[in-house]
């Protein structure tokens, strides 16, 4: 369980980093003081109960050229973080 938890935290940390870099590249102000209060240890993105059916081929098709899944700009807009 510890290995799984560490993997999820590492994955979430990497995507937080990518999101912050993307926002900053768009000229958005993302203060480091705010980032110090964000934790990658949340569990909103984890389904602890039940089964998840994944269309692997469809998910692989979403990867960009560097092998990462793209950020979700629609969710960023809903949060008011993009124009």
CNS distance restraints for C-alpha pairs under 8 A (distance, minus, plus):
assign (resid   1 and name CA) (resid   5 and name CA) 6.12 0.50 0.50
assign (resid   2 and name CA) (resid   6 and name CA) 6.08 0.50 0.50
assign (resid   3 and name CA) (resid   7 and name CA) 6.14 0.50 0.50
assign (resid   4 and name CA) (resid   8 and name CA) 6.28 0.50 0.50
assign (resid   5 and name CA) (resid   9 and name CA) 6.21 0.50 0.50
assign (resid   6 and name CA) (resid  10 and name CA) 6.04 0.50 0.50
assign (resid   7 and name CA) (resid  11 and name CA) 6.08 0.50 0.50
assign (resid   8 and name CA) (resid  12 and name CA) 6.02 0.50 0.50
assign (resid   8 and name CA) (resid  41 and name CA) 7.95 0.50 0.50
assign (resid   9 and name CA) (resid  13 and name CA) 5.98 0.50 0.50
assign (resid   9 and name CA) (resid  40 and name CA) 5.36 0.50 0.50
assign (resid   9 and name CA) (resid  41 and name CA) 5.61 0.50 0.50
assign (resid  10 and name CA) (resid  14 and name CA) 6.24 0.50 0.50
assign (resid  10 and name CA) (resid  40 and name CA) 7.77 0.50 0.50
assign (resid  11 and name CA) (resid  15 and name CA) 6.44 0.50 0.50
assign (resid  12 and name CA) (resid  16 and name CA) 6.10 0.50 0.50
assign (resid  12 and name CA) (resid  40 and name CA) 5.55 0.50 0.50
assign (resid  13 and name CA) (resid  17 and name CA) 6.18 0.50 0.50
assign (resid  13 and name CA) (resid  40 and name CA) 5.54 0.50 0.50
assign (resid  14 and name CA) (resid  18 and name CA) 6.30 0.50 0.50
assign (resid  15 and name CA) (resid  19 and name CA) 6.07 0.50 0.50
assign (resid  15 and name CA) (resid  71 and name CA) 7.96 0.50 0.50
assign (resid  16 and name CA) (resid  20 and name CA) 6.18 0.50 0.50
assign (resid  16 and name CA) (resid  40 and name CA) 7.89 0.50 0.50
assign (resid  17 and name CA) (resid  21 and name CA) 6.19 0.50 0.50
assign (resid  18 and name CA) (resid  22 and name CA) 6.10 0.50 0.50
assign (resid  18 and name CA) (resid  71 and name CA) 7.93 0.50 0.50
assign (resid  19 and name CA) (resid  23 and name CA) 6.20 0.50 0.50
assign (resid  19 and name CA) (resid  71 and name CA) 6.80 0.50 0.50
assign (resid  20 and name CA) (resid  24 and name CA) 6.09 0.50 0.50
assign (resid  20 and name CA) (resid  30 and name CA) 7.03 0.50 0.50
assign (resid  21 and name CA) (resid  25 and name CA) 6.02 0.50 0.50
assign (resid  22 and name CA) (resid  26 and name CA) 6.42 0.50 0.50
assign (resid  23 and name CA) (resid  27 and name CA) 6.66 0.50 0.50
assign (resid  23 and name CA) (resid  28 and name CA) 5.35 0.50 0.50
assign (resid  23 and name CA) (resid  29 and name CA) 7.70 0.50 0.50
assign (resid  23 and name CA) (resid  30 and name CA) 7.43 0.50 0.50
assign (resid  23 and name CA) (resid  81 and name CA) 7.81 0.50 0.50
assign (resid  23 and name CA) (resid  82 and name CA) 7.64 0.50 0.50
assign (resid  24 and name CA) (resid  28 and name CA) 4.93 0.50 0.50
assign (resid  24 and name CA) (resid  29 and name CA) 6.34 0.50 0.50
assign (resid  24 and name CA) (resid  30 and name CA) 6.65 0.50 0.50
assign (resid  30 and name CA) (resid  34 and name CA) 7.35 0.50 0.50
assign (resid  30 and name CA) (resid  35 and name CA) 7.68 0.50 0.50
assign (resid  31 and name CA) (resid  35 and name CA) 6.71 0.50 0.50
assign (resid  32 and name CA) (resid  36 and name CA) 6.33 0.50 0.50
assign (resid  33 and name CA) (resid  37 and name CA) 7.38 0.50 0.50
assign (resid  34 and name CA) (resid  38 and name CA) 7.21 0.50 0.50
assign (resid  47 and name CA) (resid  52 and name CA) 7.85 0.50 0.50
assign (resid  54 and name CA) (resid  59 and name CA) 7.73 0.50 0.50
assign (resid  55 and name CA) (resid  59 and name CA) 6.28 0.50 0.50
assign (resid  56 and name CA) (resid  60 and name CA) 6.07 0.50 0.50
assign (resid  57 and name CA) (resid  61 and name CA) 6.20 0.50 0.50
assign (resid  58 and name CA) (resid  62 and name CA) 6.66 0.50 0.50
assign (resid  59 and name CA) (resid  63 and name CA) 7.13 0.50 0.50
assign (resid  62 and name CA) (resid  69 and name CA) 6.07 0.50 0.50
assign (resid  62 and name CA) (resid  70 and name CA) 7.29 0.50 0.50
assign (resid  63 and name CA) (resid  67 and name CA) 5.31 0.50 0.50
assign (resid  63 and name CA) (resid  68 and name CA) 5.18 0.50 0.50
assign (resid  63 and name CA) (resid  69 and name CA) 4.48 0.50 0.50
assign (resid  63 and name CA) (resid  70 and name CA) 6.63 0.50 0.50
assign (resid  64 and name CA) (resid  68 and name CA) 5.56 0.50 0.50
assign (resid  64 and name CA) (resid  69 and name CA) 6.13 0.50 0.50
assign (resid  64 and name CA) (resid  70 and name CA) 6.50 0.50 0.50
assign (resid  72 and name CA) (resid  76 and name CA) 6.64 0.50 0.50
assign (resid  73 and name CA) (resid  77 and name CA) 6.13 0.50 0.50
assign (resid  73 and name CA) (resid  82 and name CA) 7.61 0.50 0.50
assign (resid  74 and name CA) (resid  78 and name CA) 6.33 0.50 0.50
assign (resid  75 and name CA) (resid  79 and name CA) 6.37 0.50 0.50
assign (resid  76 and name CA) (resid  80 and name CA) 6.36 0.50 0.50
assign (resid  76 and name CA) (resid  81 and name CA) 5.20 0.50 0.50
assign (resid  76 and name CA) (resid  82 and name CA) 5.99 0.50 0.50
assign (resid  77 and name CA) (resid  81 and name CA) 5.57 0.50 0.50
assign (resid  77 and name CA) (resid  82 and name CA) 4.97 0.50 0.50
assign (resid  77 and name CA) (resid  83 and name CA) 6.72 0.50 0.50
